[in-house]
Amino acid sequence: MSGSQSPRTFGATTTAAEVMDGVDLHGRRAVVTGASSGIGVETVRVLAAAGADVTLAVRNVDAGARVKARMEVELPAGSGTLTIGRLDLSDRSTVAAFVADWDGPLDILVNNAGVMAPSEIARTAEGREWQFGVNHLGHFALTTGLHRALAAADGARVVGVSSIGHLFSPVVFDDLDYRFRPYDPWTSYGQSKTAVIQFAVAAAARWADDGITVNAVMPGNISGTDLARHIDMAAVTAMMTSGELALPPGKSVPQGAATSVLLAASPTVAGVTGRYYEDCAEATPVTERAGAATGVAPYALDPTNADHLWTVSESLT
């Protein structure tokens, strides 16, 4: 990723456009999942404005087409081209079709799509618990399926959108799909977002010789997205009152997309891999969940856990 950025400090209030100031992505190709709403739209916007040709990988093709049409009017001259690709991460047949249709190198893959804390258990087309199936397994199948395309690029970057919610649970390998334990929307969300971080750790080690960097990010507590549409807000309030849940300060959508864009394209983090970032900086470890609004659990970065998850995920996909 070429650019003329001078050394500067990025932080919690930095916007995605500020991160990309001076970065030239002409000739680069990118895929952004979940690109029809929220920070996915902003991620597409700033990558394309810097010159990247971006594929919007979306479940709802009509919604994606509306975003594409609006953005093509708004983007400045010289921006990259936009393409729509159908991708339903809860149905791996569409993941396989997306991979089969991809041709040529891939420089940037932002695994942005996700689901959050539905009150009732749901399952993917393959019978996996929905949050783990979409947030991790769908992206695992997509990213490993695109490995050759990533390896064919010059210094490809993969970014997985995780969450401070990973503190709610490690990956529970004995019962990933809640077949035996009672379903809980937050531990389910937590293990799926822990898995996103562990994928980054495992893939970074496996793909270093291919020049591929893989990292996970916490975008922040963002207003103006539909990610929280399934959430029981009374339960959230109760957890906050009890001290079980702490939310970081709110961010705008442009601020929320900044950390993803930083790891996806900024020359200031060239070569960084296998890490978890928040507020445009590497997160610090935490050992207590209660009251924590920032930081990363040591179990999420543990290479043994990450290797085990990789093996399990290969068997499930």
LUMLUM-786386 format. One record per residue (C-alpha): x, y, z; residue in one letter; chain; residue number from 1. Coordinates in steps of 0.25 Angstrom, whole numbers. Layout:
(node (X, Y, Z), A, A, NUM) ...
This chain:
(node (0, 0, 0), M, A, 1) (node (7, 13, -5), S, A, 2) (node (5, 26, 2), G, A, 3) (node (12, 38, 7), S, A, 4) (node (7, 39, 21), Q, A, 5) (node (15, 46, 31), S, A, 6) (node (17, 40, 45), P, A, 7) (node (4, 44, 53), R, A, 8) (node (-4, 39, 65), T, A, 9) (node (-17, 32, 62), F, A, 10) (node (-27, 30, 73), G, A, 11) (node (-41, 27, 77), A, A, 12) (node (-47, 40, 70), T, A, 13) (node (-39, 38, 57), T, A, 14) (node (-48, 36, 45), T, A, 15) (node (-46, 26, 34), A, A, 16) (node (-43, 37, 24), A, A, 17) (node (-33, 43, 33), E, A, 18) (node (-26, 29, 34), V, A, 19) (node (-26, 29, 18), M, A, 20) (node (-21, 43, 16), D, A, 21) (node (-9, 42, 6), G, A, 22) (node (-11, 27, 3), V, A, 23) (node (-11, 23, -11), D, A, 24) (node (-18, 10, -14), L, A, 25) (node (-20, 10, -29), H, A, 26) (node (-17, -3, -35), G, A, 27) (node (-21, -10, -22), R, A, 28) (node (-34, -19, -21), R, A, 29) (node (-42, -21, -8), A, A, 30) (node (-54, -28, -3), V, A, 31) (node (-62, -23, 9), V, A, 32) (node (-73, -33, 15), T, A, 33) (node (-85, -27, 21), G, A, 34) (node (-83, -15, 12), A, A, 35) (node (-98, -10, 11), S, A, 36) (node (-99, -3, 24), S, A, 37) (node (-92, 3, 36), G, A, 38) (node (-76, 3, 36), I, A, 39) (node (-76, -6, 24), G, A, 40) (node (-81, 5, 15), V, A, 41) (node (-71, 15, 21), E, A, 42) (node (-60, 5, 19), T, A, 43) (node (-64, 3, 5), V, A, 44) (node (-65, 18, 3), R, A, 45) (node (-51, 22, 8), V, A, 46) (node (-44, 10, 1), L, A, 47) (node (-50, 14, -12), A, A, 48) (node (-47, 28, -10), A, A, 49) (node (-33, 25, -9), A, A, 50) (node (-33, 17, -22), G, A, 51) (node (-36, 3, -19), A, A, 52) (node (-46, -5, -27), D, A, 53) (node (-55, -11, -17), V, A, 54) (node (-65, -22, -17), T, A, 55) (node (-77, -21, -7), L, A, 56) (node (-79, -35, -2), A, A, 57) (node (-94, -34, 3), V, A, 58) (node (-105, -44, 6), R, A, 59) (node (-116, -34, 1), N, A, 60) (node (-112, -31, -13), V, A, 61) (node (-122, -20, -15), D, A, 62) (node (-118, -13, -3), A, A, 63) (node (-103, -14, -8), G, A, 64) (node (-107, -8, -21), A, A, 65) (node (-114, 4, -15), R, A, 66) (node (-101, 7, -7), V, A, 67) (node (-93, 5, -19), K, A, 68) (node (-102, 15, -27), A, A, 69) (node (-101, 25, -17), R, A, 70) (node (-86, 24, -15), M, A, 71) (node (-83, 25, -29), E, A, 72) (node (-90, 39, -29), V, A, 73) (node (-83, 43, -17), E, A, 74) (node (-69, 38, -19), L, A, 75) (node (-58, 48, -25), P, A, 76) (node (-53, 46, -39), A, A, 77) (node (-41, 36, -39), G, A, 78) (node (-48, 27, -29), S, A, 79) (node (-47, 12, -31), G, A, 80) (node (-58, 4, -37), T, A, 81) (node (-69, -3, -29), L, A, 82) (node (-75, -17, -31), T, A, 83) (node (-86, -25, -24), I, A, 84) (node (-84, -39, -20), G, A, 85) (node (-94, -48, -13), R, A, 86) (node (-90, -54, 0), L, A, 87) (node (-98, -60, 11), D, A, 88) (node (-89, -65, 22), L, A, 89) (node (-100, -73, 28), S, A, 90) (node (-100, -82, 15), D, A, 91) (node (-87, -87, 11), R, A, 92) (node (-91, -90, -3), S, A, 93) (node (-92, -75, -6), T, A, 94) (node (-78, -74, 1), V, A, 95) (node (-73, -85, -9), A, A, 96) (node (-79, -78, -21), A, A, 97) (node (-73, -65, -17), F, A, 98) (node (-59, -71, -16), V, A, 99) (node (-61, -79, -29), A, A, 100) (node (-65, -66, -36), D, A, 101) (node (-53, -58, -31), W, A, 102) (node (-42, -57, -41), D, A, 103) (node (-28, -51, -39), G, A, 104) (node (-20, -45, -27), P, A, 105) (node (-27, -40, -15), L, A, 106) (node (-20, -29, -7), D, A, 107) (node (-30, -26, 4), I, A, 108) (node (-40, -34, 10), L, A, 109) (node (-49, -27, 22), V, A, 110) (node (-57, -38, 29), N, A, 111) (node (-67, -27, 34), N, A, 112) (node (-81, -34, 34), A, A, 113) (node (-86, -39, 47), G, A, 114) (node (-98, -42, 55), V, A, 115) (node (-100, -39, 70), M, A, 116) (node (-108, -45, 81), A, A, 117) (node (-121, -50, 76), P, A, 118) (node (-130, -54, 88), S, A, 119) (node (-134, -67, 83), E, A, 120) (node (-124, -78, 77), I, A, 121) (node (-123, -79, 62), A, A, 122) (node (-115, -87, 53), R, A, 123) (node (-108, -86, 39), T, A, 124) (node (-112, -94, 27), A, A, 125) (node (-102, -105, 32), E, A, 126) (node (-108, -106, 46), G, A, 127) (node (-97, -97, 53), R, A, 128) (node (-101, -87, 64), E, A, 129) (node (-103, -75, 56), W, A, 130) (node (-94, -65, 62), Q, A, 131) (node (-82, -75, 62), F, A, 132) (node (-86, -79, 48), G, A, 133) (node (-87, -65, 42), V, A, 134) (node (-76, -57, 50), N, A, 135) (node (-66, -68, 50), H, A, 136) (node (-68, -80, 41), L, A, 137) (node (-74, -73, 29), G, A, 138) (node (-62, -63, 29), H, A, 139) (node (-53, -75, 32), F, A, 140) (node (-58, -82, 19), A, A, 141) (node (-57, -69, 11), L, A, 142) (node (-43, -65, 15), T, A, 143) (node (-37, -79, 14), T, A, 144) (node (-44, -80, 1), G, A, 145) (node (-38, -67, -4), L, A, 146) (node (-24, -71, 1), H, A, 147) (node (-18, -73, -13), R, A, 148) (node (-23, -59, -17), A, A, 149) (node (-17, -53, -5), L, A, 150) (node (-4, -60, -7), A, A, 151) (node (-4, -55, -21), A, A, 152) (node (-4, -41, -17), A, A, 153) (node (8, -33, -12), D, A, 154) (node (6, -32, 3), G, A, 155) (node (-9, -35, 4), A, A, 156) (node (-16, -31, 17), R, A, 157) (node (-28, -38, 24), V, A, 158) (node (-35, -31, 35), V, A, 159) (node (-46, -37, 44), G, A, 160) (node (-56, -29, 52), V, A, 161) (node (-57, -34, 66), S, A, 162) (node (-62, -27, 78), S, A, 163) (node (-59, -24, 93), I, A, 164) (node (-71, -34, 94), G, A, 165) (node (-60, -45, 93), H, A, 166) (node (-58, -43, 108), L, A, 167) (node (-72, -50, 110), F, A, 168) (node (-66, -64, 106), S, A, 169) (node (-55, -72, 101), P, A, 170) (node (-58, -82, 90), V, A, 171) (node (-64, -94, 97), V, A, 172) (node (-59, -105, 88), F, A, 173) (node (-68, -116, 95), D, A, 174) (node (-81, -109, 91), D, A, 175) (node (-79, -99, 80), L, A, 176) (node (-93, -100, 76), D, A, 177) (node (-101, -100, 89), Y, A, 178) (node (-106, -114, 88), R, A, 179) (node (-104, -117, 103), F, A, 180) (node (-103, -104, 110), R, A, 181) (node (-114, -93, 111), P, A, 182) (node (-113, -83, 100), Y, A, 183) (node (-108, -69, 104), D, A, 184) (node (-108, -58, 94), P, A, 185) (node (-96, -52, 100), W, A, 186) (node (-87, -64, 103), T, A, 187) (node (-90, -68, 88), S, A, 188) (node (-86, -54, 83), Y, A, 189) (node (-74, -54, 92), G, A, 190) (node (-69, -68, 87), Q, A, 191) (node (-71, -64, 72), S, A, 192) (node (-63, -51, 74), K, A, 193) (node (-52, -58, 81), T, A, 194) (node (-51, -67, 69), A, A, 195) (node (-49, -55, 60), V, A, 196) (node (-37, -52, 68), I, A, 197) (node (-32, -66, 69), Q, A, 198) (node (-33, -67, 54), F, A, 199) (node (-24, -55, 52), A, A, 200) (node (-14, -61, 61), V, A, 201) (node (-14, -75, 54), A, A, 202) (node (-15, -69, 40), A, A, 203) (node (-3, -59, 43), A, A, 204) (node (6, -71, 47), A, A, 205) (node (2, -80, 35), R, A, 206) (node (2, -69, 24), W, A, 207) (node (14, -61, 28), A, A, 208) (node (22, -67, 17), D, A, 209) (node (12, -63, 7), D, A, 210) (node (13, -48, 11), G, A, 211) (node (-1, -48, 16), I, A, 212) (node (-4, -40, 29), T, A, 213) (node (-16, -44, 37), V, A, 214) (node (-21, -35, 49), N, A, 215) (node (-34, -34, 57), A, A, 216) (node (-40, -20, 62), V, A, 217) (node (-50, -15, 71), M, A, 218) (node (-58, -4, 64), P, A, 219) (node (-64, 3, 76), G, A, 220) (node (-78, 6, 82), N, A, 221) (node (-84, 11, 69), I, A, 222) (node (-97, 18, 67), S, A, 223) (node (-104, 18, 54), G, A, 224) (node (-103, 4, 50), T, A, 225) (node (-113, -8, 50), D, A, 226) (node (-104, -18, 57), L, A, 227) (node (-112, -17, 70), A, A, 228) (node (-125, -20, 64), R, A, 229) (node (-127, -33, 71), H, A, 230) (node (-122, -28, 85), I, A, 231) (node (-131, -29, 97), D, A, 232) (node (-127, -15, 102), M, A, 233) (node (-133, -18, 116), A, A, 234) (node (-123, -29, 118), A, A, 235) (node (-112, -19, 114), V, A, 236) (node (-117, -9, 124), T, A, 237) (node (-117, -20, 135), A, A, 238) (node (-103, -24, 131), M, A, 239) (node (-98, -10, 132), M, A, 240) (node (-105, -7, 145), T, A, 241) (node (-98, -20, 151), S, A, 242) (node (-85, -16, 146), G, A, 243) (node (-84, -28, 137), E, A, 244) (node (-84, -20, 124), L, A, 245) (node (-77, -7, 122), A, A, 246) (node (-78, 0, 108), L, A, 247) (node (-67, 9, 103), P, A, 248) (node (-70, 24, 99), P, A, 249) (node (-79, 25, 86), G, A, 250) (node (-73, 27, 73), K, A, 251) (node (-78, 32, 59), S, A, 252) (node (-78, 22, 47), V, A, 253) (node (-66, 29, 41), P, A, 254) (node (-59, 28, 54), Q, A, 255) (node (-64, 13, 56), G, A, 256) (node (-58, 9, 42), A, A, 257) (node (-44, 16, 45), A, A, 258) (node (-37, 4, 52), T, A, 259) (node (-42, -6, 41), S, A, 260) (node (-36, 3, 30), V, A, 261) (node (-23, 6, 38), L, A, 262) (node (-20, -9, 38), L, A, 263) (node (-26, -11, 24), A, A, 264) (node (-17, 0, 17), A, A, 265) (node (-9, 9, 25), S, A, 266) (node (6, 8, 22), P, A, 267) (node (8, 12, 37), T, A, 268) (node (5, -2, 41), V, A, 269) (node (12, -10, 30), A, A, 270) (node (16, -23, 34), G, A, 271) (node (7, -24, 47), V, A, 272) (node (1, -37, 48), T, A, 273) (node (-6, -46, 58), G, A, 274) (node (-11, -35, 66), R, A, 275) (node (-24, -29, 72), Y, A, 276) (node (-25, -14, 71), Y, A, 277) (node (-35, -4, 76), E, A, 278) (node (-36, 12, 75), D, A, 279) (node (-25, 11, 64), C, A, 280) (node (-15, 4, 74), A, A, 281) (node (-11, -9, 79), E, A, 282) (node (-20, -13, 91), A, A, 283) (node (-14, -17, 104), T, A, 284) (node (-17, -30, 112), P, A, 285) (node (-28, -30, 122), V, A, 286) (node (-30, -41, 132), T, A, 287) (node (-44, -37, 138), E, A, 288) (node (-56, -35, 130), R, A, 289) (node (-65, -27, 140), A, A, 290) (node (-64, -13, 137), G, A, 291) (node (-54, -14, 125), A, A, 292) (node (-58, -5, 113), A, A, 293) (node (-45, -7, 106), T, A, 294) (node (-34, -18, 105), G, A, 295) (node (-32, -32, 100), V, A, 296) (node (-33, -45, 108), A, A, 297) (node (-21, -54, 108), P, A, 298) (node (-28, -66, 104), Y, A, 299) (node (-32, -59, 90), A, A, 300) (node (-17, -57, 87), L, A, 301) (node (-13, -71, 92), D, A, 302) (node (-6, -78, 80), P, A, 303) (node (-10, -92, 85), T, A, 304) (node (-25, -88, 86), N, A, 305) (node (-23, -82, 72), A, A, 306) (node (-17, -94, 66), D, A, 307) (node (-28, -103, 72), H, A, 308) (node (-39, -94, 66), L, A, 309) (node (-33, -95, 52), W, A, 310) (node (-33, -110, 53), T, A, 311) (node (-47, -110, 57), V, A, 312) (node (-51, -100, 47), S, A, 313) (node (-45, -108, 36), E, A, 314) (node (-53, -120, 40), S, A, 315) (node (-66, -112, 41), L, A, 316) (node (-64, -105, 27), T, A, 317) 
